[in-house]
Amino acid sequence: MTEHDDLFDRLWTGAAPMEEWTRTVSGGAIKPVADGVVAIHTGYFFGNAAAIRTNVGLVLVDSGSRETASQTLAALRRWDDSPVHTVIYTHGHIDHSWGARLLDQEADARSTARPRIIAHRNVLYRFERYDATHGLNSLVMGRQFNQPGYVFPDGHRRPDEVYDDQLALTIGGVRIELAHGRGETDDATFVWLPEQRVLVSGDFVIWAFPNAGNPRKVQRFAPDWAATLRRMQTLNAEVLIPGHGPAVSGEARVSQILADGAQVLESLTRQTLERLNAGLSLNEILHSVAAPANLLAKPYLLPKYDDPEFVVRNIWHLFAGWFDGNPAGLKPAPTAELASELAALAGGADRLAQRAASLAAEGRIRLAAHLAELAGSAAPHDRAIQTTRSKVYEKCGSTETSLIGKAIYAVFQREAETLAAS
């Protein structure tokens, strides 16, 4: 058994953290998975790529993020210096598509043809939306990853060729099949190499609980995600190259990671729809739906990035729209006005803040957050109240498991600290 195989086995059983694997691939690493096919890794938080050797040049599936695309390209060149003939986007997220710009630059420097970019048609619409919402995306991404001052990339490399449902290609003697499915995005593609039995899943598999509920992103599609994973399962792949994390080898393990991911999404969808059809409100559903604990305990389904509760919200929105069933929320009063009224009823904003602090100390952090935010809205310039608000959000973040949740709490903790110091 090689050192890599031993690490993978420990990742699979949960004996090793993903950070250990990230250290082994930091800077860019090549993992051969089949004859003429490699996975390219730069670390867990940066999208994987896959490279396929053909008679007319290389085919690259995804191209790396702004932060690591140069490492992806350098690793590729250590393996093969042939021109990149075609790039396939698994979807338009920047950690998978941004590196295509470097490939264009390399081709120009070598006086060779730029690679042809192929993607699902909706990638074009995604990039149009990115252009229209650049400021929003900068704000959202800065909050999601707790990076003040983050600036979202622009100048996205558009695909040269798009498809709608399926696309079969033969490039340099290699059969490559593309299929569309909705999941984290509506523009997602998975890539199947039937001769090598290699599946490149994109972010349908990310070695974590599916990112199907992100609070500040556009609609995501848990039911379709599950169906696409089931569809992949029928391929009986020998190797799976995921969007993030190490490649999975062995038909049984590939089938298991696909089936478990599908099952957890199917469960959340089924439970949510049962309650929707029974007339429950969103709040009632959020507090009664739970993902199967045995699945959340799997090392490749840990809710360390997204959260099952966020996914339930997205399922609600997919089927039921934005109204949450609470009539007070249909046409809500301004937050500051509501906060001031409740503060007056409570005997002052400081009473709300004191109660929030007590609730947080008791571990009732959800209710504490409500009261802390009301107190802060009623008295935005009160330093003591903003200090309490900051401490409540610090407590919220310390008990949150998802990276997205932790980051959002941290952003508002920092906002309260700034107000307290002003």
GIPEBEL-V31214 format. One record per helix or strand of 2 or more residues. SS is the DSSP state (a for helix, b for strand). FROM is the first residue (numbers start at 1). LEN is the number of residues. Records with the same first field share a line. If there is no record, write none. Layout:
SS = FROM-LEN, FROM-LEN
This chain:
a = 3-11, 18-8, 69-11, 94-4, 100-11, 122-11, 134-11, 222-12, 251-27, 282-5, 293-4, 308-13, 327-3, 335-12, 349-13, 365-14, 383-17, 403-19
b = 29-6, 37-5, 49-6, 57-5, 84-5, 116-5, 161-3, 166-6, 174-8, 188-6, 198-5, 239-4, 248-2
